[in-house]
Amino acid sequence: MRRGGVLVRVSVAKDGRFVLVPAEVVRGVFVLPSITPVEGLRKPAAGVALANGEVVTVLCIDEEGLSPSAQNERTTAVLCDLGGEPVAIVGRAIESSGLYEEARTGFVRAGETDAAILDVAALRREAEEAIWTARTAVLRSPEAAS
């Protein structure tokens, strides 16, 4: 079976050096003029940016995080639609787009290696849970009670 999507290079992922963002959620590939950090965000959320005229949450799939230049220079991102909510996915680089042969469950063949198929909704949930966990910790801290 073949899967369509955008292949993104990452520095080192637990499952390889590439991740496939599935075509089912991809709206396009855009250049983000800059990524603005937001206080309180936790990985994988990296900040917010303007993409295609709308403010989007930027989720970074690279384990090394955003490069320092990503906040000041143009960064290429995959804009995704999760039920009407746009999110931008960034890694090291956009490698290619197209149809890829499924290698095994959850992976496609990308050249000489396999690429994990990214669950974008799960990535967004992970970011939201990290943010709420951090907020809850602050609210429960002794300093917040005084």
N, C-alpha and C positions, 0 to 999 in steps of 0.2 A: 504494500500500500504506500502511496505517496502523500506527503504532507507539505502544504504550502506555508511560507512564512518568510521572516527576515532573520538571517543568521547574524548574530552579534558576537564579536570576539570579546572575551574576558581575560583578565590576567591569568588567573588560575581558579577554576571552579572545581568543586568536589567531583564533578562528573566529566571534566575535560576543559578545553580552552574555547569552546563555542557553545552558544545557547540559541535555540530557535524560538523566536516569538511567533506564535501561530497566526496564520492569516485571518482566522476567525475574529480576532480582536484588533488587528492592525488597521489603522486609518491612514497611515502614511509615514514617511520618513521626513523629518523636518530639522532645520538648523535652529537651535535655541540660541538667541543672542547672548544670553547669560543665564546662569542659575543662581538664584538668590537663596542663601541659607536662611532658615527660619528657626528661631529659638524654640527648643522643645522637640524638634523632630529627631527621630532615632532611625538608625539603619533598618531597612534599606531605603527609607525616605531620605533624599539628599537636599531637598529644597523645593522651590517653585520656580516656574519659568513661563514665559509667554510663548505659546505655540499655536500657530494658525489663528491668531487673534484672540485666544482665550488663555486664562491662567490655569496651569496644570501642575499637579504634584509630580515631581521628578523622583523616580525610583531607580536606584543604582544597583545593577546586578553584578558589578565587579567587586570581588572580595577585598580589593585594595581600596575601594571607595573611589570617589571622584578625584581626578587629577587636580592639583591646585589651579591650573590654567582654566579648568572648566567653569569657574566662577567669573572669569574675566573675558574669555574668548568664546567663539562660536563652537557649540557642541552639537554633534549630530545625534538625534534621538528617534526612537520609534514611538510614534504617537498611537496609543491604544484607546479603545472605547470599551469600558466595562459597564454595560447597561446604561449608557448615557453619561457616565462619568469618565472624563478623559484623564489619562495618566501618560507620562512620558517615561520610556525605558532607556537608560543609558548604560553603556559598558565601555570597553576600550575603543571599539570601532564597529561600524556597520560593515560586515564582510560582504554580504550578497543577499539577494532575495530570489525566490523561485520555489520549485518543487523538489523535495528531497525524499529519498527512499527511507521508509521506516526500517531501522536496523533491528530494534527490539522494542518492547513496550516502553514508551516514554522517551525514545531516542530516535534520531534520524541520522543517516550517514552523511557526513560533511567532508568530502574528500577522503583523506586517509584516516579520519577519526570520526567518532560519534558525537553528536550534539544533543544535549538534554532539551526536551520540549518544555518551555517555560510555562508554568501555570501563573498567568499574570494576576488573576483574581486572588490566588493564594498569596502572592507576593504583596499585593496591596493590603490584604488582611494582616499579614505579618508586620507591615509598617504601622498599621493602625493599632495593633495590639502592643507594639513596642512603645508607641506614643502614650497610650492610655496607661500602660504599666508605669511608665516614668511619671506621669501626672499623678497617679494614685500614690506613688511613693512620696512625692513632694507633699501631697495633702495629708499624709499620715505621719510626716516627720515631726519631731518635737518642736522645731522652729516654727512650723506652720500653725501649731496649736496656740502659740503665744501671741 
